[in-house]
Amino acid sequence: MQHIDQLIHAQYVIPVEPAGSVLAVHSIAIDQGRIAAIVPTAEARQRFTAAREIDCRQHTVIPGLINTHTHAAMSLFRGMADDRPLQTWLKEHIWPAEARFVDRAFVRDGTRLAAYEMLRGGVTCFNDMYFFPDEVAAVATEFGIRAMVGMIVIGFPTAWAQDTRGYLQKGQEVHDHYRGHPIIHTAFAPHAPYTVDDAALRQIATLAEELDVPIHIHLHETAHEVESAFAETGERPLARLARLGLCSDRLLAVHMTQLSTAEIEQVARSGISVAHCPESNLKLASGLCPVGALIAAGANCALGTDGAASNNDLDLLSEMRTAALLAKAVANDPCAVPAATALQMATLNGARALGLEHEIGSLKAGKQADLVALDLSDPRLHPLYDPISQLVYATQREAVTDVWVAGRHVVQRGVVAGIDVEQLRSTTIRWRDLIAGSDSPRVDP
């Protein structure tokens, strides 16, 4: 018999690859942080001895969820400026609050809050765009959650950097520090076409090729963005990025609610991935991403929550359900995004968008052991005819009991390992009191 580190026995294993497959009464063998085998439980008991056996025989086990667009530290702004249009929300509330409060401590504490929430909801990897990415990476390492941290670039001074040269220099220092790290990765993160000039975007395109990293950008988020760009330059933002050399399979375009038929074909042809954030888009009335048409054209569509300041949570299970339902309404087709596709958007498609599909995103022998166990024994989740359908359309994040990242058991029966929840809560309350007590006339309590 082969001795391994862990053996997880599950009622159902949903590997995502092959698409739509469900393995009943199977076990997952984990050794040295990777999946050694996925076999029927009876066979597993004959083949393996394990240092730890975990009983998940009332559970469904899936790949770790991948949140492809976050501003993690903005969890400290959750509920601060709700029910406003995007430009009002940004220019009159969020940007002034960031100018006043965002520093290393803010990013560290906000990211700790976000990491806790994401792990409790089954997210094992997040792709972040925010200031002080070195702090984001340090917190992710502390919590044991996989992260792609953004080498952010934005066209005005902030607490992180003063100009394009500073943003790029500091970002590359973070990249060099975490090069080869087992769970920390980096991407260039120009904020948006309307906040980053041509020279910076060209430089980012060149550097991304040299460093072999993705590019993560807000794009075609609202009709106002696209109309303003065309009025000022005669180009829609996607066309501008193509002219500047950014439209390739390195590009992860966030939101993409305003797309013509020709642009949908261009996205698919160029290999661009789309990070769909349906709940944030709905809340800000930004528009509706044509996910069904993008998928039909062959584009890779993944899921993101956006930040908790505009969502107001980091719940990717909820995002799956919303994405599937909204796509049906937008396409006027109940088959537009089936449950299995929604799950793939939250897992394997996210891994593809980040260039990590060979390591995570599905449950296969040899891949990193990033996985989530959900307890589906509650009568509210029964009768259970189709585990994938039940997962997408009926299951809430409270069903998540256990989470593994690279084989590390980071959530055990609902408890995030090594985290003092009361301290986390008290730190968050202190920030709330500070922000709510601010005398800034543009920051709402």
Buried (B, 14 or more C-beta within 10 A) or exposed (E): EEEBBBBBBBBBBBBBBEBBEBBEBBBBBBBEBBBBBBBEBEEBBEBBEBEEBBEBBBBBBBBBBBBBBBBBBBBBBBEBBBEBEBEEBBEBBBBBBBEBBBEBEBBBBBBBBBBBBBBBBBBBBBBBBBBBBBBBBBBBBBBBBBBBBBBBBBBEEBBBBEEBEBBBEBBBEBBEEBEEBEBBBBBBBBBBBBBBEEEBBBBBBEBBEEBEBBBBBBBBBBEBBBEBBBEEEEBBBBBBBBEBBBBBBBBBBBBBBBBEEEBBBBBBEBBBBBBBBBBBBBBBEBBBBBBBBBBBBEBBBBBBBBBBBBBBBBBBBBBBBBBBBBBBEBBEEEEBBBBBBBBBBBBBBBBBBBBBBEBBBBBBEEBBBBBBBBBBEEEEBEEBEEBBBBBBBBBBBEBBBBBBBBBBBBBEEEEBEEBEEEEBEEBBEEBBEEBEEBEEEBBBE
